[in-house]
Amino acid sequence: MVIKMPMCGIVGMIGAKDASREALLALTTLQHRGQDAAGILTLSSEGVHRVRNTGLVESVFNRENMEELVGDLGLGHTRYSTAGRGTLAEVQPMILTFPFGIGMIHNGNIVNSDELAQELKSTRRQLLTHSDTEVLLNLFAQALTTENNEHLSFETFCKAVKTLHEKAIGSYSIAAVIADHGLVAFRDPHGIRPIVWGTKVDATAPGGIAHMVASETVALEFNGYELKRDIAPGELLYIDVDGGVQTKVLIQKQARPCMFEWIYFASPESVIDKIPVYGARINLGKKLAVLIKERMKAQGLEADVVVPVPDTARIAAISLSEELGVPYRELLIKNRYIKRTFILDNQDKRQKAVNMKLSPVKSEFVGKRVILVDDSIVRGTTSKKIIELVRNAGATKVYFVSTCPPIKHPCFYGIDFPNQKELIAYGRTDAEIEKELGADAVIYQDIEGLRESIRDAGEGIAKDFLPCMACLDGKYPTDVSTSQRMIERRATDRKGGQA
Ligand code: SF4
């Protein structure tokens, strides 16, 4: 699928002997969450150390600049930009030197960022970028300052984060380091974006335990941390420089984690909110197979082979093939040296990337009736191209199936499909979508099947588990009345960024 994600990967740690090396490893495992830029910040008795730049993790860091990153308190970020203009100044971690020396990283999107920026300006805080992270950082610092404490306590952090929860609308998983104090991490009251917390024994750490927070469990595991738990929606975690740990849920609202994490974003080995991503994708394939069977029976359709659109759809395609009793074959070969197309920032670039990215195994497609499995259909650009590719390779029928139900509404929480008119499922019937894509059939997962697939992959998950599915059903977990201004600003930012 082709969507532009504002996803980011975040990692924060305290107590680790070699924080920057661990951050580097973590960012490498989180690279799929953002490929525009990367940065690591550490704090030591010598001060603040930061390396950041645009590009992939492997291109931003080298032996020399890693040596600058000393200290056992750190943050790492890999970025995909939605808010802002994509300038170096917007690359995270961001820093404020006064009044306390704060570094911050953020994954998510603030719907009312413009309004909050105006509010900050009215208090003479000058913002340097169009990034919503800078807005959050300043809000946080301002809330800490009003406490007027020389030494910040857990209660002070609680008050500051609660103020932020009350003012900021949208999705945010955040980690911040505060000089001479420690690490704080918190999650928006609906827990839309993920953040996990892990620990490991480290004799050099205060209290003998090092802590890491990260977007996904895969980052913890790579660094030898054991998952302690997810940070709960609305919760604050504070680990001080002496190894003391305090947590508090500051605002309790219904948990609404983004369903797209399980469908597409997250790494398959990760576990989010106690639900394994791999298991959810297996379930998605099984549920979708039931719907395919019904449709095939009703219309007398037959298939010879199940083919995944690489990479994300592979797992669901395997269980789908097993359920249908139709052989699974990987017949679209991906050129691994081309970046994921959603990362490219305009339609023309995406189109060219699609043309270059997949090669069909023609000998296997000739004369076959093919079920092509993808994780989702957003604009339809890629799907159309792939269907054409498969037909040109000799397939006699192409049935395109999606593990995600039709995407009909914009996302204001970080995924870059805010323009509803660009969505292929918006205002079109199934028959019109089939015609538009050039498929013999298009079969989507249904909303209940999606919800159950995710829920049932975890143990002991509440029956009424309800992820955010607003882009499917239009039921947004937060107020989105200021979203129009956000969309307009983004359009302006893009023009500015491209100029
Ligand atoms: S609107 Fe869709 S993509 Fe956005 S957070 Fe909700 S489920 Fe995720």
Boltz pocket constraint, residues with backbone or C-beta under 6 A from the ligand:
constraints:
  - pocket:
      binder: B
      contacts: [[A, 192], [A, 257], [A, 258], [A, 259], [A, 260], [A, 409], [A, 410], [A, 411], [A, 412], [A, 413], [A, 414], [A, 415], [A, 468], [A, 469], [A, 470], [A, 471], [A, 472]]
      max_distance: 6.0
